[in-house]
Amino acid sequence: MNKKKVAIIFTGGTISMTVDPRIGAAIPSLSGEQIMSMVTNIDTIADIEVVNFAEIPGPHMTPQKMMELKNLVNDIINKDDISGVVITHGTDTLEETAYFLDLTLYTQKPVVVVGAMRNSSELGYDGPSNLAAAVCTVISDKAQNKGVLVVMNNEVNLASEVTKTNTLSLDTFKSLTYGPLGIIDNNVLILHRDIIRRQHIHTHKIEENVDLIKVGVGMNSKFIKFSIDSGAKGIVIEAMGRGNIPPTMLDGIKYAKEKNVPIVIVSRCHSGRVLDTYGYEGAGRNLIDLGCILGGDLPGQKARIKLMLALGKTNDINEIKKIFEEGIY
Ligand SMILES: NC(=O)C[C@H](N)C(=O)O
């Protein structure tokens, strides 16, 4: 049987890092070719094409670089001889880039984002095993038409659902609300369930001026007001529980309505979606009446990516509300 051809795009992250003896800490330093030389026997399962895009840590990723990466993935995946694409990425922002790609790429072919939690100078470097699992996922026919996937520690998750849950564990990427899509077992992709809903935001633009505010007990409106006065085009609020805020923040919400700045409400809880269950002052029902948009089960950082893309497409708050709420509320 002919081996499938997989393109691997390297962007940096711990998977590309070694400890620099001068500073005694890890920095990106390995090329795609150097990393692939550690993924022994990978040539027995697929033909690999290495593409070096960047050598940056996750926190250095930007919305503009995500857009460039999306365009590159698009060019590569449309080639007839390419079966799918793997992207290596720093895990700190991996879920944001993966979700960005999920919302913007139009392809049935598998796209997998992968990283590592231990760098190549550490005992138990998990880069090679994660890369091998990512390639095994991409060459599986079952990975077709699933949107963008995240593969780490032999677990396969949807970019739209997964989040980094632990600062150091190898088993850090979890879909806390729904559980994993599947696993890699003995080099084979085993699916536990299917994907029910997939969303696209058709835009080539991204609005970078979107802020994220986390709510704590007794907070006031100062950050919301500052954000609007300094030019934010949209704000995501990580609210409490089901999507509630202290009444002392309502002035800020009213100010946003006055200035036509969309506010998306998500929860600071790690799983479950927001809903207008409660009717007290500052609760979900009050926020909806004041024009806020519900962000489902997304964590703040992913709701922000979605709002940036929605604002890249339109400034119409009703259309943005549809992008977030249609089909789930
Ligand atoms: N495990 C990692 O990749 C974390 C690293 N700080 C990064 O995001 O680049």
The ligand as a Gaussian input file, in Angstrom:
#p B3LYP/6-31G(d) Opt

LIG

0 1
 N        4.770000      23.193000      26.695000
 C        4.911000      24.357000      26.040000
 O        4.973000      24.373000      24.845000
 C        4.907000      25.601000      26.874000
 C        5.748000      26.730000      26.324000
 N        5.867000      27.787000      27.302000
 C        5.141000      27.311000      25.042000
 O        3.955000      27.506000      24.970000
 O        5.877000      27.587000      24.137000

